[in-house]
Structure formats: C-alpha cells, structure tokens
Amino acid sequence: MSTDPLRKPIDTETVFIVDDDESVRASLERLMRSAGWTAQSYASAEDFLDAIRPDDIGCVLLDLQMAGVNGLCAFARMRERQCRLPVVFLTGFGDVPSSVDAMKHGAVDFLLKPVDDDLLLRTIRAAIARYRETRGAEESKASAQRKLATLSRRERDVLHGVLLGKLNKQIAADLGIAEKTVKAHRSRVMEKTEASTVAGLVLICADAGASTTNAFPRASGYMRNGDVERMARRHSA
C-alpha cells in the first residue's frame, strides 16, 4: 500500500485507488495529485476495506478484476459496512453484465482502461460533488432528529401546536394546561432544538422528516406537500 506520510485532515478529499497493477496505481496517484486531491492506493480490496473510515470524503477508483476479493465483491462489502463513498469501476475488459450490475447497485460509472485523463477527472469531480451534497443532507437530518429526540412528550405536544401556527393560549386550551406552562415548554423546545426563531424551528422539523407518521404523528396530516416551506416563509415574514 502507498499512502501520503501524514494522515489527511478529516475534510480532505481523497481518491482511493484499488488496483493490483502497481504501474496503474502509480500512474493514477500522479494524476490525482496533479488535480489537487490526496491519493491513497491499495494493491488489494482487503487492504482498502481495512483502511477506510466513516468520515472519509472522496471517491474510489476500483479495479473490477483483481485476485482475491474482486471489485464487485469489494463494492458489496462497502455497502454492507454503510460506506457510501462513490465508486468508479475501472476495467481492461468490456464486461457488460458486470457493468450493468455495478450501476444497478449505485456505482457512479464504469470506465474502460486505458481511461482518458480528462474524462476520469470530470467523473471524479462530479461524483465527489454529489457525495458532499448527499452527505450534507444526511448530516442535517441526523442532527435535527437528535435534537427532536431530546424533547419530552409534553414538549412535543406543544411543538405540534406551534407547527400548526397556534397561539400559546390555544395550545394551552387544547392540552388543558396553563398558558404559562405552555410558554415554559415552548422555551425549552427552542433551547433543546437550538432554534432562535419559529421559522428556524419549522425548518429543523423539516430536516428531521417530522412530517412522517413515525417521526411526528400528530402533525403528519398537516406537514405535507410544501406546507413546511410555506410555514417557514410565513413565520420569517
């Protein structure tokens, strides 16, 4: 295995090269570094699978035909481990069934060796950009869900009323509690979710998927078909 001497910062984009041909690995490493990426190369799929981390950001160039664990098996193991790094398969053989299978399971592309440098670099850039976008959305959702999970049942009841645009006194009447109690619960909801405005609170609920029956049952019939976005605009106006 050939790697950079210093471990990369968490947010560094890395191109992982997995190929049992040493000359191919060396050539691809030079190309990736010339394009500004960190390059890490592995002579076997086993070495690569042992090295990847959940916080890695980048793209995988994966040779299809390797001794031991081949490219398709390595790809399947990546997904089993919840590794979502984008994968570009490289092969010296025009294996149509394998390419179809790889694309069905989420591979970004399937390129024949020797691959054109410009085509490969464009493919990698597009793959990393899509991965960053998807990863950002997933992280936002997970963060929002963690915040909502800290709410007590009564705080969630109050939040439901807030999402419906009700006043504190209306929420109090619905729940059979004092208005000052609603205010206290509402304050804790804002604190726990780290929302500074009602519009921000609505967007946190949207990020968490709180319109679904499982995540927020009482609001599920209301928050759909763009209602969340409309509420946020109304509260921010």
ChimeraX attribute file (.defattr): number of C-alpha atoms within 10 A of each C-alpha:
attribute: neighborCount
match mode: 1-to-1
recipient: residues
	/A:1	13
	/A:2	14
	/A:3	13
	/A:4	10
	/A:5	6
	/A:6	6
	/A:7	8
	/A:8	13
	/A:9	8
	/A:10	11
	/A:11	10
	/A:12	13
	/A:13	18
	/A:14	21
	/A:15	26
	/A:16	27
	/A:17	28
	/A:18	29
	/A:19	27
	/A:20	18
	/A:21	13
	/A:22	14
	/A:23	10
	/A:24	16
	/A:25	23
	/A:26	13
	/A:27	10
	/A:28	22
	/A:29	22
	/A:30	12
	/A:31	16
	/A:32	21
	/A:33	14
	/A:34	11
	/A:35	11
	/A:36	10
	/A:37	16
	/A:38	18
	/A:39	24
	/A:40	22
	/A:41	25
	/A:42	22
	/A:43	19
	/A:44	23
	/A:45	26
	/A:46	14
	/A:47	13
	/A:48	21
	/A:49	17
	/A:50	8
	/A:51	10
	/A:52	14
	/A:53	10
	/A:54	10
	/A:55	10
	/A:56	19
	/A:57	22
	/A:58	25
	/A:59	25
	/A:60	25
	/A:61	24
	/A:62	27
	/A:63	27
	/A:64	26
	/A:65	17
	/A:66	18
	/A:67	12
	/A:68	10
	/A:69	15
	/A:70	17
	/A:71	26
	/A:72	22
	/A:73	12
	/A:74	20
	/A:75	26
	/A:76	14
	/A:77	15
	/A:78	17
	/A:79	13
	/A:80	10
	/A:81	10
	/A:82	10
	/A:83	17
	/A:84	19
	/A:85	26
	/A:86	23
	/A:87	26
	/A:88	25
	/A:89	26
	/A:90	23
	/A:91	21
	/A:92	13
	/A:93	11
	/A:94	12
	/A:95	12
	/A:96	10
	/A:97	8
	/A:98	15
	/A:99	19
	/A:100	12
	/A:101	12
	/A:102	22
	/A:103	15
	/A:104	10
	/A:105	12
	/A:106	14
	/A:107	20
	/A:108	20
	/A:109	18
	/A:110	23
	/A:111	21
	/A:112	13
	/A:113	14
	/A:114	10
	/A:115	12
	/A:116	10
	/A:117	12
	/A:118	9
	/A:119	10
	/A:120	18
	/A:121	14
	/A:122	10
	/A:123	16
	/A:124	23
	/A:125	14
	/A:126	13
	/A:127	21
	/A:128	21
	/A:129	12
	/A:130	13
	/A:131	18
	/A:132	15
	/A:133	10
	/A:134	13
	/A:135	15
	/A:136	12
	/A:137	13
	/A:138	14
	/A:139	12
	/A:140	15
	/A:141	18
	/A:142	14
	/A:143	16
	/A:144	22
	/A:145	20
	/A:146	14
	/A:147	17
	/A:148	21
	/A:149	14
	/A:150	13
	/A:151	17
	/A:152	13
	/A:153	10
	/A:154	13
	/A:155	20
	/A:156	19
	/A:157	20
	/A:158	25
	/A:159	26
	/A:160	19
	/A:161	22
	/A:162	18
	/A:163	19
	/A:164	14
	/A:165	15
	/A:166	14
	/A:167	12
	/A:168	19
	/A:169	15
	/A:170	15
	/A:171	23
	/A:172	19
	/A:173	12
	/A:174	12
	/A:175	15
	/A:176	9
	/A:177	12
	/A:178	13
	/A:179	17
	/A:180	12
	/A:181	13
	/A:182	25
	/A:183	16
	/A:184	12
	/A:185	20
	/A:186	21
	/A:187	12
	/A:188	15
	/A:189	22
	/A:190	17
	/A:191	12
	/A:192	15
	/A:193	21
	/A:194	14
	/A:195	15
	/A:196	10
	/A:197	12
	/A:198	18
	/A:199	20
	/A:200	18
	/A:201	22
	/A:202	25
	/A:203	19
	/A:204	23
	/A:205	23
	/A:206	22
	/A:207	20
	/A:208	22
	/A:209	19
	/A:210	25
	/A:211	22
	/A:212	16
	/A:213	12
	/A:214	10
	/A:215	16
	/A:216	20
	/A:217	13
	/A:218	17
	/A:219	19
	/A:220	16
	/A:221	11
	/A:222	14
	/A:223	23
	/A:224	14
	/A:225	9
	/A:226	9
	/A:227	14
	/A:228	22
	/A:229	15
	/A:230	14
	/A:231	19
	/A:232	19
	/A:233	14
	/A:234	12
	/A:235	14
	/A:236	11
	/A:237	7
